[in-house]
Amino acid sequence: MTEDSNAFKRSISRGHSHSPCRVIAVVNQKGGVGKTTTAVNLATAMAAVGKRVLILDADPQGNASTGFGLNRADRGAGCYELMFDGASIEELARPTLVPNLSIITSSADLAGAEIQLVTMERREYRMKEAFDRSSKNYDMILIDCPPSLNLITLNALVGANSILVPLQVEFYALEGMTSLLQTVEAVRARFNPSLELEGVVLTMFDKRNSLSNAVERDVRAYFGSQVFDSVIPRNVRVSEAPSHGKPVLLYDLKCPGARAYMNLASEMLKREQAAGAEMKKVVGG
């Protein structure tokens, strides 16, 4: 990690600012780290405790949409229309099989969005402008970002309040974080100074594997309290759930993966409450 990245890591460890609707970008430039799985199941867990949640599937692969049983042919208008056609969140959001949880799908045209954005004015603000014209009918919006640091991901970072980073417990776990932190630092400097780190969640953890334990120690040593205590285990039921078009919490509520995502949601809510109480003390004091 560079010295600049270390400074940035410290600077984003502040208490969260609170707004009626919190927008969280679920981001990691590496594929296969559990990013979409985390977005889908965290959203489901939050909805299960009564939060009004929206998933924005901003990945052209559309895996989050698939994870809720929405076939590509049936998706209709989605993230592309939100960013390019002036459509509103309210027009595009559709209910899922989970109460309190809606989704804006990854539409077919999203695959060409990167090329279109290159020559557009205010190209970094397309998603933020869509959020700004929303009536804010949600407590939380989770953006499932593409597995790359491209212009769609940049739009998500500009429009978000915070980032949640799923980090696979593997040998090169911290290797790719430098690029991500430098990108987020640049976004803070130029476009979104209030962007914060929601936290880092360790995924695909195998407690029987000594490497998993060693990597966990390294990540916690580097990020400290920004790493959630809740760890997502490597679990076959989590891997099976998307093929059935269901979040794992609906597919097998009792499996270790489902319990881990419920614990993660609970931990996030507790952190938010603690940050809110601290802010009240500061304001009141």
C-alpha positions in Angstrom: 0.0 0.0 0.0 1.2 3.5 -0.7 1.6 6.3 1.8 -1.2 8.2 0.1 -3.5 5.1 0.4 -2.6 4.9 4.1 -3.6 8.5 4.6 -6.8 8.0 2.7 -7.7 4.9 4.8 -7.3 7.0 7.9 -9.3 9.8 6.5 -12.4 7.7 5.6 -12.6 6.1 9.0 -14.8 8.9 10.3 -18.3 8.5 11.7 -21.0 8.3 9.1 -23.2 11.2 8.1 -26.9 10.2 8.1 -29.5 10.9 5.5 -33.0 9.5 5.1 -31.8 7.3 2.3 -28.3 5.9 2.5 -26.6 4.9 -0.8 -24.0 2.2 -0.5 -21.8 1.1 -3.4 -20.8 -2.6 -3.1 -17.5 -2.5 -4.9 -14.3 -4.5 -5.7 -12.5 -4.3 -9.0 -11.8 -8.1 -8.8 -14.4 -10.6 -9.9 -15.4 -13.6 -8.0 -15.0 -12.1 -4.5 -18.7 -12.4 -3.5 -19.7 -8.8 -4.4 -23.0 -9.6 -6.0 -23.7 -12.3 -3.4 -23.1 -9.8 -0.6 -25.3 -7.1 -2.3 -28.2 -9.6 -2.8 -28.1 -11.2 0.6 -27.3 -8.1 2.6 -30.3 -6.3 1.0 -32.5 -9.3 1.8 -31.4 -9.3 5.4 -32.0 -5.6 5.7 -35.5 -5.9 4.2 -36.2 -8.8 6.6 -35.9 -6.4 9.5 -38.2 -3.8 8.0 -35.8 -1.6 6.0 -37.1 -0.3 2.6 -34.3 -1.4 0.3 -33.5 -1.0 -3.3 -30.8 -2.9 -5.3 -29.4 -1.1 -8.3 -27.9 -3.7 -10.6 -25.2 -1.7 -12.3 -23.2 -4.6 -13.5 -23.7 -5.4 -17.2 -23.5 -9.1 -16.3 -26.7 -8.7 -14.5 -26.0 -11.3 -11.8 -27.9 -9.5 -9.1 -31.0 -9.5 -11.3 -30.5 -13.2 -11.9 -30.1 -13.8 -8.2 -33.8 -12.7 -7.8 -35.0 -15.0 -10.5 -35.3 -12.3 -13.2 -34.4 -13.7 -16.6 -32.7 -11.3 -18.9 -35.5 -11.4 -21.5 -38.0 -10.3 -18.9 -36.1 -7.4 -17.3 -37.2 -4.5 -19.5 -35.9 -1.0 -18.7 -33.3 -0.8 -15.9 -30.0 0.9 -14.9 -29.2 2.1 -18.5 -32.5 4.0 -18.7 -31.9 5.4 -15.3 -28.5 6.8 -16.4 -29.2 7.8 -20.0 -32.9 8.3 -20.6 -33.9 10.4 -17.5 -36.1 7.7 -16.1 -36.8 7.9 -12.4 -36.1 5.3 -9.7 -39.8 5.1 -9.1 -40.5 4.2 -12.7 -37.9 1.5 -13.0 -37.9 -0.1 -9.6 -39.8 -3.4 -9.5 -40.7 -5.6 -6.5 -38.8 -8.8 -5.8 -39.9 -11.9 -4.1 -38.6 -10.3 -0.8 -41.1 -7.9 0.9 -39.6 -4.4 1.3 -37.0 -5.1 -1.4 -37.1 -3.7 -4.9 -34.6 -3.9 -7.8 -33.6 -1.9 -10.8 -32.3 -4.5 -13.2 -29.3 -4.5 -15.4 -30.7 -3.9 -18.8 -29.2 -5.3 -22.0 -28.1 -1.8 -23.2 -25.9 -1.4 -20.1 -23.1 -3.3 -21.8 -22.5 -0.3 -24.2 -22.8 2.3 -21.5 -19.1 2.6 -20.9 -18.5 3.7 -24.5 -21.4 6.2 -24.5 -20.2 7.8 -21.2 -16.7 8.6 -22.6 -18.0 11.6 -24.6 -20.8 12.8 -22.4 -20.8 16.0 -20.4 -21.0 15.5 -16.6 -20.5 11.8 -17.4 -19.5 11.1 -13.8 -22.8 12.4 -12.4 -25.4 10.4 -14.3 -26.2 8.1 -11.4 -26.1 10.9 -8.8 -28.5 13.0 -10.8 -30.9 10.0 -10.9 -30.7 9.7 -7.1 -31.2 13.4 -6.7 -34.4 13.4 -8.7 -35.8 10.4 -6.7 -38.4 10.9 -4.0 -36.2 8.9 -1.6 -38.8 6.2 -0.8 -36.0 3.9 0.5 -34.0 3.6 3.6 -31.1 2.1 1.7 -29.9 1.7 -1.9 -27.3 -0.9 -2.6 -25.4 -0.5 -5.9 -24.0 -3.8 -7.2 -21.0 -2.4 -9.2 -19.2 -4.0 -12.1 -16.0 -5.9 -11.2 -13.8 -3.2 -12.6 -12.9 0.5 -11.9 -14.7 1.8 -15.0 -17.0 4.8 -15.6 -20.1 2.9 -14.3 -18.3 2.2 -11.1 -17.1 5.9 -11.0 -20.8 6.9 -11.3 -21.6 4.7 -8.4 -18.8 6.2 -6.2 -19.9 9.8 -7.1 -23.5 9.0 -6.2 -22.9 7.0 -3.0 -22.6 7.9 0.6 -20.2 5.1 1.3 -18.6 2.0 -0.1 -18.8 -1.6 1.2 -15.9 -3.8 0.1 -16.3 -7.6 0.0 -12.8 -9.0 0.2 -12.1 -12.7 -0.5 -9.8 -14.3 2.0 -7.0 -15.3 -0.4 -3.3 -14.7 -0.7 -3.6 -11.6 -2.9 -6.5 -10.1 -0.8 -4.9 -6.8 -0.1 -3.1 -6.6 -3.5 -5.9 -5.0 -5.4 -7.0 -2.7 -2.6 -4.4 -0.1 -3.5 -6.0 0.7 -6.9 -9.5 0.8 -5.3 -8.4 3.1 -2.5 -6.6 5.4 -4.9 -9.7 5.6 -7.1 -11.9 6.4 -4.1 -9.5 9.0 -2.9 -9.6 10.7 -6.3 -13.4 10.6 -6.3 -13.4 12.3 -2.9 -11.0 14.9 -4.1 -12.8 15.8 -7.3 -16.4 14.7 -7.1 -17.7 13.4 -3.8 -15.9 14.7 -0.7 -18.3 13.0 1.7 -17.7 9.5 0.4 -16.9 7.2 3.3 -15.8 3.6 3.9 -18.8 1.7 5.2 -16.6 -1.2 5.9 -14.7 -4.3 4.6 -16.4 -7.7 4.8 -14.4 -10.9 4.5 -15.9 -13.5 2.2 -15.4 -17.1 1.3 -13.7 -17.8 4.6 -12.7 -21.4 5.5 -11.8 -21.7 9.1 -10.1 -25.0 8.5 -7.6 -23.3 6.2 -4.6 -21.7 7.8 -4.3 -19.3 4.9 -7.8 -17.9 5.6 -6.8 -17.3 9.2 -3.5 -15.6 8.2 -5.2 -13.4 5.7 -7.8 -12.4 8.2 -5.2 -11.3 10.6 -3.4 -9.2 7.9 -6.6 -7.5 6.8 -7.7 -6.7 10.4 -4.2 -5.4 11.2 -4.4 -3.1 8.2 -8.0 -1.9 8.4 -8.7 -2.3 12.1 -12.3 -1.6 13.2 -13.3 -1.0 9.6 -13.4 -4.7 9.0 -16.7 -6.2 10.1 -16.7 -8.8 12.8 -19.1 -10.9 10.8 -17.3 -13.1 8.3 -19.0 -14.8 5.3 -18.0 -18.5 5.2 -17.4 -20.5 2.1 -20.7 -22.3 1.9 -22.2 -24.5 -0.9 -25.7 -23.3 -0.1 -24.7 -19.7 -0.8 -23.3 -20.9 -4.2 -26.4 -22.9 -5.1 -29.0 -20.2 -4.3 -28.5 -18.0 -7.4 -29.2 -21.0 -9.7 -32.6 -21.2 -8.0 -33.3 -17.4 -8.4 -33.3 -16.8 -4.7 -31.1 -15.1 -2.1 -29.6 -17.7 0.3 -31.8 -16.4 3.1 -34.8 -17.7 1.2 -33.1 -20.8 -0.2 -31.8 -22.1 3.1 -32.3 -19.8 6.1 -30.5 -22.1 8.5 -27.3 -22.5 6.6 -24.1 -20.8 7.8 -24.0 -18.4 4.9 -27.5 -17.1 5.6 -26.8 -16.7 9.3 -23.5 -14.8 8.4 -25.4 -12.3 6.2 -28.0 -11.8 8.9 -25.2 -11.1 11.4 -23.6 -8.6 8.9 -26.9 -6.7 8.6 -27.3 -6.6 12.3 -23.7 -5.4 12.8 -24.2 -2.6 10.2 -27.3 -1.4 11.9 -25.6 -1.4 15.3 -22.7 0.6 13.9 -25.1 3.1 12.3 -27.0 3.5 15.6 -23.8 4.0 17.5 -22.6 6.6 15.0 -25.9 8.4 15.2 -25.8 8.4 19.0 -22.3 9.8 18.9 -23.3 12.5 16.5 -26.2 13.5 18.8 -23.7 13.9 21.7 -21.4 16.1 19.6 -24.3 18.3 18.5 -25.9 18.4 21.9 -22.5 19.1 23.6 
